[in-house]
Amino acid sequence: MCRGTYTRMVVDAYNLKNGKLEKLWRWDGDKETPQIRSQGSHTLPAADVDGDGRNEIILGSVALKPDGKVLRNLCFCHPEIMYMTDVIPTRPGLEIAFGYEVAMNKNGLCLVDARTGEIIWGHPYKTTHIHDQGMFGDFIESVPGIEYYGAEQDGTGKWVYSAATGELITEENLGGLSPRAIWWGDTSTKAYIPGRSSGGAWGGGGEGGVGRRGGGLGFGGPSAIMKYGAGKIG
């Protein structure tokens, strides 16, 4: 169990034994030296990032060991976007793609080593407020591997990177702040549908219908999902 994203951060760990919860430990960021605050995310993944056979807890910019001790802290504050997987198969371990809500001179979008926090690549320019969920997946057929899309809340910047290499692919708007990559058809490349716009409303404000971006399908609006879903299924 955990609480805290923007201020105090606390985690309680329990085991279920004989039908009852037994408390194992509590971690309180305020009791660390220096204090650890405002590093949390809106998701709470657990994974074995150090190869010891036990899962670590990823609290946004902070990672906790299975015993509740801090493994590492990026000290970048609150990440709005966080995706963890084996982004670079030729590189040992897992990687995490972050997008930071706080103003950053650089690395507002970045890929880091999940165990050490080492920055593998980062957005080289200033960002003010990366917002919502972005998009993460293989949605551009012409680019190998996973792509990573993130955008400024006010719509002033949108970027699509190769998640593995950090190569900037395009600054095209792929559907607001959080388009959704979905399996569509019989290809290994995902399609995508618009997400929340910079104004906070759902839908990309497109004209409906299907377009293509590097081999990926782009639906123009929420109504297009239903129309083309019905056409696909019959």
N, C-alpha and C positions, 0 to 999 in steps of 0.2 A: 504494500500500500504506500502511496506517496501523495504529497501535496506540495504545491509551490511551483510556480513558473516564473513569475515576475519579481517575487520578493523572497521570503523565507522558503527554504526547501527542507523537507523532512521525509524520510523513508522508514517504514516499519516492515520487517520481514517475519513471516510466520511459517511454521510447518504444520501440516494437518496430520495429527497422530491420534489414532483410536477415536476418530470422529470429532476431535477437538483441535482448535487452533492453539499452538504453543509458540509464543513469541521468541524469536531467535536474537534479534538485535534491532536497535534504532540508530539511524544516522541522521544527524541534525547539522545542516550546513552552518548554522550560527555558532556551533561549537568547534568548527575548524579554525585553524590559525594559518593565514587570515580567513575570515568568514567567507563562505561560499553562498552567494545569493544570486538570484535573477539569471540563472543559467539554464532553466528548465525548458522543456519542449512540450508540445501538445500530444506527443506520443511517448510510449514507454517500452521500447523493445528490449529484449534480453537475448544475448548471444554469447557464445564462447569466443571472445576476441583475442585471447592470449594463448589458446591451444592447450589449456590444462584440463579440459574435459568438464569444466563447470561454467555456467553462464554468468557473465557480467551484466549489470544493469546500466542502460544508457539513459542518463537523465539530461538530455539535450547536450550541452557542452561538457558535461561531467560524466565520467564513467566510474561506477562503484564495483569493487570486487565482491565475490560471493559472501565474504564475511562483513560487508558493510564499510570497508575502508576505501578511501579514494584511490582509484587507479591512475587517473589523470584528469586535468581540468584545462580546457582551452582558454577559459577566461574571456570569451567573446560575447558573453551575455546570451540572451534568449534567441535560439534559432526557430524561426517560423516554419522553415522547411527542413525535414530530416528524412533521408532514405538510407538504409543500410543493407548492403549485399556485397557479393564478390564482384565488384565492378571491373577489376583488372585480373582476369584469371591467371595471368602469368606472374602475378605478384602475390606473395604469401599473405594470408589473412584476409580480413574483410575491410571494406572502406565505407565511409559515410559521406553522403552529399548533404551539405548544409546550405541554407539560405537565411540570412540574419535580418531580423526586424530592426535592430538598432543601426544607427548610422555607422558606416565603416569606410575608412579611407581606401581599403582594398580588402579582398577576400570575403565580400558580402555574399558571394556564391563561391563555394569551394568544395574540394574533395579532400578528406583527411584519412589517415590510417586510423582504424577504429580502436586499436590498442594504444598507440603512442600519442595520437593526436597530431602527428606530423602532417603538415599541409603538403599534399601531393601536387595540387595546382589550385590557383585562386583567381577570381575575377580581378583584373589589375586596376580597376578604376573605382572611384568613390560611389557608394550606394547610400541611400537615405532611409529606405524602409522596404525591404523585400517582404512581400506579404502573401498570405494564403499558402496553398500547397504546391504551386508550380506544377511541373509534370516530369515524370521520370520513367523511361522505358525506351524500347527500340521502336520509334515511330517514324524514322526517316530511313527509307530503304537503301539509299545511296551511301549512308554512313555506317560503318561497322560498329556493332556493339550498342550500348545504351546511350541515349541522349538525355540531357538535363536542361529543362526550361524553367526560368525564374523571371519575375517581373517586379518592378517598383509599384507600390500601392497606388500612386497617382498617375500611373501609365506613362511616365517619362522614360522608362527604360525597360526593354524586354530582350532577353538573351537566350539563345539555344547553344549549348556546349556539347561536345563529345565528352561524356562522363569519364571515360578512361584517360583521354589525352589532354583535356582542357582546351582543345581547339575550338575557337568560336566559329560556329557554323552559320548563324544568321541572327539578325536582330528583328526578325519578323514577328508580328503579333500572331500567336497561334491559338488565341482564344481567351484573352483576358488573363486573370491571375492564376487560375487553376483548371486548365483544360484536363480532360480525362483520357488517358490512353486505354483503349479497349481492344480485345481480340475481335476481328471482323474479317470474315472470309477465310480462305485457306492458306494465307501467307504467314510467314514468321514475323512480319512487321505489323505493328499495331496501328489501328486507326485512332483518331482522337476527336473528341467533341468539346465545344467551348465550355469554359468554367465561369467563374465570377469575374465581372468586368472591373475596371479600376473604380467605377462608381459604386460598387458593392452589389449590383444586381446580377442575377444569374443570366447567362447567355452572352454570346460574343457580339451581339448586335449585327450579325451577318444577314444575308438575304435568303437564307435557307438553301437547301441543296447541298450537293457534295462537291468539294474541290479536292485537289491533290497537292501535297507538299512533299516533294522528294519521294513519291511513291506511296506516302501515307494518305489516308482519307481524312479530310477535314469537313465536318458537318457544320453548316452555316448557322444553326440555331437549335434550341431544344425541340421544336416541332419536327425538325428534320430527323431526329432520332426515331420518332414514332413512324413517320412516313417511310423511311428507308428500312426500319426494322420490319414493318409489315410487308414491304416489297421483298425483303430477303427471305422471310419465313413463308410468305404466301398467304 
